[in-house]
């Protein structure tokens, strides 16, 4: 095969992110040469997003346009102002599969509204490690049966409207305290227990006919030294379970791959292991180290890695053709679906309101003073997003306090300032069980500002807190708004 044929073959399995709110020249060119499609991230948002989708589909009518839209603490479509969808954790706590399915329909409606056809949701990970920095409230919970039934309900809601669902992150990213954006997690849990707990929701999703499954950059030593994304045994488990859809890699530009085997090497090895569609990912992931043309650099690095492996024989042409055929089959299926045009938005307030719980008696309040002590944001979750504290505070005061660096005197001063204000002091946290600093701040507030309340937007506290607590379960705009209404006694 000549270079043009090799590039076109590789294009059929590549799924890049890109910079900007318009399609760059290189992207348009490659779409015309069979590029599988694109993935939208926050930096692609703009008033003309649906026009951008039209532009992409004009260049390649079979393009898969993916949107990493989970709702709750992870949103792309509402990255600026915060999600107006419930989190998976809220839905799991509510345990109403009809509500979860309805939310899946709404996710699909929003994806379709911007011209997308693949929702990178739902999360099927069972979050058994409360320290988990990358999953947490993105998961339906810590019980595999709960996660399995809500994963199925969510994907049925999404796929019932003509959008492909992609469950993630196989074989399960829930039992780790490391973030694969920065490290390569190694899970040493007993392999039989791992299979029983963490793989079960994926088996349920496969049985329910999910269109796509996303891999995890995690190592399970009993199944080999390679991360799941590059591990033929692990990906083979999906085929053995009867999955005939598209295996999509998690972003290959994440450090777990980029800093180990490299983006190009990772692309070739993932294909050889059985992956079908390679998510090159978010070109802003390198942060300040990103180049202005990082998107194009990453795309070429991945494609060049595939071409090099085809030429040296470490990757067979038949394997790439098989992968491209699966991707093309999904595109054909989606082209035959009728978009859910004209569908009315779902009123999600009742669902989120039912998911919020209160421990202790809430004092009366006419205004709120928010002391925001949440942990810092990660590449996966904008856990310290200002729209949460800003929405919760309304017109009241909102003060950010980094409890990991603030001295005891500085923390006391912050609590005292909240206490003397003519408003209800609200201590905003997201990890009171796993962050000793957050719990210590709450304990300080219980002494220095006994009329305060705690609002926890992370996993519900297992150990009781010494102040009345609103367990929210999502760092989202809708949750912050409804919590504010609750604290001010304005709920219906």
N, C-alpha and C positions, 0 to 999 in steps of 0.2 A: 504494500500500500504506500502511496506517496504521502507527503506531509499534509496535503489538503484533505485527503481521505481520513488520515489518522485524526486530524483536528476535528473533523465533522463527527467521527465516531465518538470521540471523547466528549464533544459538546452535548451529545444526547444523554449524558449521565451527570452533567454538572448543573448546580443550582446555586448561583452566587447571590450574595447581597451586593449592594452598590451604594455609592455616595450620591446625595443630592435628591432633589424632588423632580428631576427630569431624567430621562434615560440618556446616559452618556453615549458618545459615539461608538466606543468599543462594544458596549452592550448591544446597541441596535445592530451593529455589524454581525456579532456572534449569534444573535437571535435569528437573523436571516440565514445562518449556517447551521441551524438545527439545535441551538442551545435549548436545554430542557425548560428553562424558565428563570424566575427570580424569586427571592424572598424579601419581603418588605420588613424594615425595621423602623425605629422611631425617626431616624434622620431622613426617611423618605416621605414623611408626612407633609402635606401641603393641601391647599384648597383644590388642587387639580389632580388628586390621587386617582380618581376614576378615569380621568383623561390619560394619565400615565399608563394605567392598565390597558386602555384602548390602544395606546401607542405600542405597547409591548405585544398585545395580541395581533395587531396589524402586522408587526414584523414577523411574528410566529404564531399563527392561530392555534397551535397546539401547546403553547406555553403554559406551564403550571405556575400560577402566581400564589405563593404561600404567604400567609400572614401569621406571625407568631403572637396570636391573640388568645390568652387564657382567661382573662378577666381577673378580678381581684387585685392581687399585688403585681401581676405581670400583664401589661398592656402595651401594645404598639399603637393602635388606632387612637388611644386617648392618653398617649405618653406625656403630653404637656400638662393636662389638667387632672389626670387620674381616672381610673376605671369606674364606670357606672354598671359593672357586672359583678355579681357575687364571686367570691373566691371558691376554689374547689373545697377548701377546708370548711368554709361556711356551709356549703351544700352537703358535705359529708356529715357534719354535726347535726344538720337539720334532718338528714336521712329521709328525704322525700324524693324518690326517684322521678316522680312526675315533674317536680320543680327542676331537677337536674336536666331532664330531657328538654324541658321548655327553655332552659338557659342555653342548651346546645343549639336549639333552633335560632335563638337570638344571636349567638356567636356567628352562626352561618349567615344570618341575614346581614350582619354588619360586614362580614368578609365579602359577601356578594355585592354589597352596596359600593365598595371601592374597586370592584372588578376582580377580586380574588376568587380562587376556586379550591384552595387547600388551606384548612385551618390546622395550625400546629398545636393541636389540643385534641383530647384532654391528656392531663398528666396521670399516668397509671402507676406511678411510684407509690409504694407503701412507706410512709415516713416513720420508720421505727426508731430512728436516732433523733432525739429532740434537739441536738446540737447542729443538725444539718443546716448548712448555710445557703444551700442552693435550692432546696425543695421546700421544706416547711409547709406553709399555708398554701402552697401550690398543689399539695396532695389532698385527696379526699379524706385522709386519715392514717391511722396506724394499724388498722384492722384490715386484713386482706379481703375479707368478705364484703365489707363496706366499700372499699376501694374498687373491687371488681364490679359490683352492681352499679355503682355510680359511673364508672368508666364506660360501661355498656350503655347506660342511659344517655350519657353525654354524646357518645359517638353516634348513637341512633338519632339523636336530635340534630346533630350536625349533618350527617349523611342523608337524612330524610328530606333535606332541602336542596340536594344537588351539589353540596360541597364535600370534598374528601376530608375525612378526619385522619389525623396522625397521632396515635397514642405514643407516649414517650415516658421514660427513657429506658428501653429494653437492655438488659433483663431486670432492671430496677435500681434506681439511684437513691433509694430511701434510707439505706443503712450505712451512711457515711457522714463524717464530720468535716470532710474536705470538699472544696469546690473545684470541679474539673475544668473550670475556666482558668484556674491557676495551678492546679496540681493534678496528678494522676492517682485517684483514690484506689486503694487496695482493700477489698472487703474480705475479712477473714471469718465471717459468719459460717457456721456449719453449713455445708453445701446442701444437705437435704432440707434444712430449715429455710435456706435461701430460696430453694426451688419451691417449697410449699407456700411460703409467704409472699415473696417478691415477684416470682414469675406468674403466679396465679391470675392477677388481673389482666396480664397480657394474653394468657390462654383464653380467658373469657372474651377479650376483645377480638381475638382471632375467630373464635366460635361465632361471634356476633357479626362477622363479615367486615371488619375494619379495613379501610382501603390502604393504609400505610402505617408503618411502625418506625419510630426513630430509635436509634441505638444510643447507648451510654458509653462515655469514655471512662469506664471503670474496669478494674481487674478483679476477677474471682479466681484465685490461685488454683483451686481444684479443677477449673475448666481451662487452664492454660495461663501463660505469662503475658499474653497480649491483651490489651483492653478490648472490651466486647466489640467495639466498632471495627477492630482489625482481626477478630477471632472467628475463624471458620466454624469451630465447634459451637460457639454461642449463637452465631447467626443461623447455623444449621438447625438449632433447636426450634427456631420459628418455622422453618420449612417442615420439620418433622411434626410440628403441631398442626399442620395443614394450611399454613399461611401462604397464599399465592399472590399477595399484593406487593407493594413497593417497600423495600427496606431503605429507609433514609438515614443517613448518618447525622449525628449531632454535628455542630459546626466544626469543621476540620481546622479552623484557625484558632481554636481554643488551645490553651497552653498544654493540656494533656496530650495533644497530638503535635502541635506546632513545635513545642520545645523538646520533643522526644524523637520521633521519626521524621518530623518536618511535614509541611503541608503537601508537597508533591509526593513524598514517600507514603504519607498517610492516605492520599487519594488512591494510589495504586494498590496498596495493601488492603484497603477497605473493599475495593472492587473484587480483588482476588478472594477475600474472605466471604463474599456473598452479598455485599451491599449493592443497591441498584441506583440510588440517587445521592449524589455527594453534596451536602450542604456546605458550601465554602464559608458561609456565615456572615457575620456582621463586621465590616471592615473598620469599624471604630473600636473593636476589641483591643487592639494594641495600645489604646489610649494616646498619650502624648507622643508615643513612638511611631504612630501611624503617619504614613506619607500622604500627601494630597491625592495621589493616585493609588492608594492602598488597595482599593477594590480591584482595579485592573491587575495589579501585581499579584494579588492572591489568586485571581482567576487563572492567570498564566502559569503560576507556580503549580497549581493543581493539575492543569491540563498537561503541562510539560512532564509532570511526574507520571501521568498515565501513558503518554506517548513513549517515554523512555522505557517503561516497564513492558509495553507492547513490543518494542524493538529488541529488548534483551531476553524476551521470552518468559519473564517472571509473571506476566499477566497475559492470559490468552485472549485472542480476538473474540472467540466464542463467548467467553464470560462477559465481556463488555457488550457484545451484541445482545446477549440474553438480558442484561440489565437494562439496556436502552429499550428493548422490546417491552419490558414491564412498565417502564416509564411512559412509553408511547401508548400502551393499552389503557393506562389510567387517564391520560389526556383525552383519548378517544371516548372513553366512558363519560367523562365530565362534559365534553362538547355535546353529548347527546342528552344531557340533563337540561331541564328547563329552570332557569333562575327563578327564585321565589320573589319575583318582581311585585311591588306594591304591598308586600307584607307589612303589617303594622308593627311598630316597636313594642316589645313586651314591657309591661310595667313591673320592674324588678323590686321596687320598694317593699312589697309585702314579703317577698322571699328573704331579702337581706334582714329586714326587721325581725322576722321570726328566728333568724340564725344568731342574733345578738342576745346574750344572756347577762344577767346581773347577779353578783354575789354581794350581799349586804344591802343596807338601806341607803339610797341615794339622797343627799340633802337637797333642799330646794335651792334653785339658782336662777339669777336673772342674767348673768353673763359668765364667761369662762376665761380663766387665765391658764394657758397651756404651757407646761414645762416639758419640752420634747427631749426625752432621753433615749430615743431609739438608737440602735446600732447603725453603723455606716452602710451605705448602699453597696451592692455588689454588681457585677456585670449582668447577673441573671435577674436580680430583684432590686428595684429602687426602694429599699426599705426605709430610707430616710427622706423620701420625697416630701418636699415642702407643702404640696397640695393637701396632704393629710392633716398636718398641724394647722395649716391656714384655714381649711374648711372647718375643722373642729373649733377653732378659736373664733371664727366669724370676725366681728369687729373688735373682739377682745385682744388681749396681749398674747403673744406667742414667742417664747424664748427657747432657743436651742441650747442644750447642754450636753456636751460629750463627756459622759461619765467615765470613759476610759482614760481621759487625760485630766479632768478637773480635780483639783485638790479637795480635801474634806471641807476646808473653809469656803471654797468656791461653791461647792454643792450646798452647804448650809445657807450661804448668802442667796443662792437661787431659790431655795425652798422658802426662806424668810420673805423674799420679795413677792413670791406668789401668795404667801399667807396674809400679808398685810394689804394686798390689793382688794378692791371692792368687787371681787368676783370669785367664783368657785375655783380653787386650785385644782388643776387636772394634771396628773403625772402620766405622760404618754410613753408607754414602753412597748417592746415587741418580743422580749425573751427573758421574762422574769425568772424562769427556772434554770436557765443555762448561763445567764449573765449575773455574776455575783454583784457587779457594780450597779446594775439596774435594781436588783432587789434591795441592796443597801440604801439606795436613794429612796425607795419606797418606805423603808423602815425609818429613815431620817424624817421623811415627811409625816409619817404617822405620829412622831413625837413633836415635831416643830410646827406642823400644820394639820392638826387632827381632823379638821373639817374637809380635808382634800379627798379626791377620788382618783382611782387609777383607771386608765383606759389602755387595755392591752390589745394591740392589733396583730399580735403573733399567735402562736399556739397557746391554748388555754393553760393557765398556771395549774400545775399538779399540786404544788404546795401552796396552801392558802396565803394570801397577802393580808397585811394588817390594816388595810383600808378597803372601803367599798370598791368593788372592781366591776368594770364593764368589759366583758369578754367579747371582743369584736371579731377577731379571726381574719382580718384582711386590712392591708394598708391601701385602702382605696378611697376615692372621693365619695362614692355613694355611702360607704360605711361610716365615714367621718361625718357626713351630713346627717345621717339618721341617728348617729350617736349624739351629736349636738342637740338634735331635737328631743331626744330622750332625756338628756341631762337638764334641758330647760323646760321639760314637762310639756312639750308641744306635740307629742305623738297622738295620732288619732285613735 
